Amino acid sequence: MGDTTVLIVDDESRMRKLIKDFLMQKGYSILEAADGEEALNVFEENKNKINLILLYVMMPKIDGLSVIRQIRLTSKVPIIMLTARGEEQD
């Protein structure tokens, strides 16, 4: 799995660390971003090696849905949305 790179995007550093530690134990390479703007920058710099994005929806600067719209203009990389929202419409 060492050649599988995951971009973790969450404004909560504890959550990023928790996910990062777990995935690193499983052999994944990890990139991190603390907000949507940073996520887009990290993605642009590493788009050829990112295999999966774990993306929190509600973030400062640029929200998760806007990040997805931007990434989808140039990439079909799989994205898993993380959210605390619990309503069906969300």
C-alpha positions, 0 to 999 in steps of 0.5 A, spaced: 500 500 500 506 504 500 504 507 493 497 509 495 497 516 497 491 519 501 489 526 501 486 527 508 482 534 508 479 536 515 480 543 519 480 539 525 487 537 526 485 531 531 481 528 526 486 528 521 491 525 526 487 520 528 485 518 520 493 519 518 495 514 524 490 509 522 492 509 515 499 509 516 499 503 520 496 500 514 501 502 509 498 508 506 502 514 504 498 521 507 498 528 505 494 533 509 490 539 508 487 544 514 482 547 509 479 547 502 484 552 499 490 548 502 486 542 499 486 545 492 493 547 493 496 540 495 492 537 490 494 541 484 502 539 487 500 532 487 495 530 483 498 525 479 500 521 485 493 522 489 489 515 489 484 517 494 481 524 498 478 524 504 474 530 505 470 534 510 464 537 508 464 544 512 471 547 512 473 554 512 475 558 506 473 553 501 467 548 503 468 541 501 463 541 495 466 547 492 473 543 493 470 537 489 467 542 484 474 544 482 477 537 483 472 534 478 474 539 472 481 536 471 480 529 475 476 523 477 480 521 483 475 517 488 473 522 494 470 520 500 466 525 504 466 526 511 460 530 515 457 531 521 451 532 518 445 527 519 439 529 515 437 525 509 437 531 505 445 532 507 
